[in-house]
Amino acid sequence: MIRWLISIVCICLLWAMGVNQTAFAQTSANITEKQLRQGEAIAQKAFQAAERGDLAQAEKYWTELIEDFPDNPAVWSNRGNIRVNENKLDEAIADFDRSITLAPQYSDSYLNRGIAYEGKKMWQDALADYNQALEINPQDAMAYNNRGNAKAGAESWQDALTDYLKAVELEPEFALARANAALMTYQVGDRQSALQQMRNLVRKYPMFPDMRAALTAVLWAEGKQGDAESNWVAAVGIDNRYQNLDWVAHDRRWPPAMVEALEKFLTLN
């Protein structure tokens, strides 16, 4: 499963068909009221299946809706989201391509396709999609955060930090963007500022395992063993995947300096 936004985690169903009837109604004048209601009922089942983790069933529901409403860009985009979470990246990209062909003026499918490209480590393609999303909506904090992710994948650390900070400027309560900014601040060498940012995030969000684990690594590097260990107990108590360096580096995608700091803690070096 693709994790990083985990794009947290999160591939969001940003363009949620079924919230109202306009998503259906705009696609064809020949759709009846009964068809709209039936489609919305299936869409709700798809969302519910995804929420309980039954991605295969959710994909079946969206496929059924595509058969019934082939000109609706939302159903293609939402099936693409499910396929990203199933790691069916090529199929997901094909779905987003179709959604974009049907509705090139909406940014969500560009955002979602960018996440799929990131999963394939196609950083420049992801950047192109995030740039297009920002051209459509220059105030989209998620697009800045995601573009920062793609720039980090390409190891453009300072540029990534700039995008994370822009996301935070646009949406100060965007906790994931703030966390990404803190991690990248450490990567570019401003260790004390990164430490303060992490402390602030843990103070505001005490159940945020990402920043608990990050604090562990940074405090250990600072020689503050007691504080590091107490944060570690909290971090793994919430999410034990942080014990797996491969997951931290390749799924959560911490930058290398942070991975190295956590590795030193885990090996007690």
N, C-alpha and C positions, 0 to 999 in steps of 0.2 A: 504494500500500500504506500502511495506517495505521501510523505509527511514533510511538511515544512510550512507551513502556513496554517499548515500544520498550522499557500500559496497558500490550525495549527491547525489549529491543524487544519489547515483548513481549506478544503475546497468547499466554498459556500455555494448553495443554490441561490445565487444572487438574483436571478431572474425567475422568480418563482411563479410558474404558471399555476393557476388554480386559486390564487389570492382573489382574483376577480375575473370577470368574464371577458374583459377587453383583450387579453392575450389571445384568446380564441377568436373572438368576434372580428378582430382586425384582419384575420387571415383569409376569410372567405365570407362573402355575403350569403352563401348557400347553406351555412351551418345553422341548424335549428336549435331552438332553446333546449330541447331534449338532449341533443348531442352535446351541447355545452355542459349541461349538468352531468351527463355521463362522463365526459372528459375530465371535469373537475374532480369527480369522485375517484377516478383512476389515478389522477395526479396526487390526490391526498394519500392514496394507498402507496404510491411510489415513495412519497416523502416519509411515510411511516415505516416502510420497509427499510429505507436507508437509515433512519434513526435507530432502528433496532439492530443494524449491522447486516441485514439480509440484502447484500448488494446485488446478488444474482436475481432475486425477485424484483428488486427495484428496477434493474435494467429491463426485465421482461415487461414491466408496466410501461416504462417509457417507450419501449419498442412498439407496444400495442398502440400507444398514443401517436407515435410517428406514422403508423399505418393508417390511423383514422384522420390525422391532421398533418399531412406531409409538408404543408406550406407554413407551418407554425415554427418560427425559429427557436422559441423557448423550449419546445420538447426536444429538439436536437441538442441544444446546449445542456439541458439537464441530463440527458442520457450520456453526453460526453463527460459531465462531472462524475457520474457513477463509474464510468469506464476508467477515468483517471484513478479513482480510488481502488479499482480492481487491477490497476497497473496494466490495463489494455491501452497503452498510450497511442499507438498508431490508429486504433479504432476511434479513440477519443478525439484525436486531431481531425479525423475525417468528419466526425459529427460537428465539431466546432466550425470546420470549413463550410459545411452546409448551412449552419446557423448564420454565419457571417455573410454568405451569399444571399440569404433571404433577408437579412437585416443588417447591412453594413454600418448603419448609423448608431448602433448600440454597442457599448463598450464591454459588456459583461463577457461575451464570447471571446473577445480578444484577451481579456484577463485570464479566462479559463484555459484557452489554448496555450497561452504563455506558460502556465503551470505545467501542462503536458510536455511542452518543449523543454522545460527545465528538467523534468523527469528523464528525458533522453539526453540531457547535458548539451542541448542545442542552445547555448546561451545567446547567440546573436539573433536567432529566430525568436526566442523569448523576449529579448529586448525590443525587437521590432514590434511585437504585439503589445507590449506595455507602453511603448511610445505612442502607438496608435490609440490605445485606450486613453492616454493622457491628452492626446490631441482632441479627442471627443469630449473628455471631461477633465480639464486641467486641475480640478480641485479634488480628485479622487485619491484619498490617502492610501487605499489598498493598492492602487496601481503603483504608487511611489514605493511602498513597502516591497511589492513583488519585484519591481525593477531593481531595487536594492539587492534582493535575493539573486537575481540573474547576474548582476554586476559582481556580487561576491563569488558566484560560481565561476566567473571569468577571472577571479582574483584581482579585480579592480577595487581594492579595499576602501580607499578614500572616496571614490565615487559612490560606492555602496553606502557608506556612512552618510554622505550628503543626501541621498534619497531617503534613508531611514529618518533622518532629522526633518526632512520636509514632510514626511508622513506624520510625524509627531506634531509638527507645527500646525498642520491642517486638522489633526484630530488628537488633541492632547491626551485623551483617555484610551488611545490605541495601545494597549499594553504590549502586544507582540512587537509592534514597531519600536517601542521604547526598549524592549529587551534586545531586539536586533541591533539597535543603536549602541547599547551598552557593550554588547559582545564585540561589535566592530570598533568601538572606541578603544577597547583593550588591544585588538589586533593592530591598530595603527600606532600603538605605543603610549597612549595616554592612560596609564594604568590607574592612577589615583582618581581621575575623573570617572573611569569605568567602574571602579569600586564604589564610588559614591552613588552612581546611577543604579547599580545593582542593589545597594542597601535601601535606596529610596523605593525601588520597586517591591522589594520584599516587605518593607514596612507597609506599603499600600496594599499589596496582594500577598499576604503571608502563605497562601496555599499555591503559589506559583512555583512549581518544581524546577522549571528551567532556570530561574534566577537563584533559587536555593542552591542548585548544583553549580551554577556559575560562581556564586559567592564562595562556595566550598573551594573551588579551584583557585580563585584569586586570593582568598585569605590564607590558604595553605602556602601559596607562593610568597606571601608576605610574612610568613613565619607565625601566623596566628592560628595555631593548631586547634585549640579548644573551640574557637568560633567556627573554624572550618568543619570540624567533626559534628558540631551540633546542627549546622545547616545541612550537612550530608544526611544525617538521620532523618531530618524533615523531608529532604528531596526524595530519597528512595522510598520513604514511607508513602509518598504520594504517587511516584512514578519510578519504578525500579529499572526502567530502560536506561537511565543515566549511568548504570553500572557497566553498560556495554559501550565501549569506546567506538566501535564500528558504527553503532546506531547514532551516536552523538555526532560523529564526523560525516557520515554519509546520508543519514535520514534527516536528523535534526539540522545537520549542516552548520555546526559551529565553525568559526574560522580557525585556522591551524594553531594560532598562539593559544587560544582557549582550550583546544583539544589537548595540546601539549601540557598545559597547566593542570588539567584534570587528570591526565595520565600520570603525572608526578604524584598527585595525591593518591590515586588508586594503587600505585606501586610503592607508596610511602617513600618516595625518593625526594 
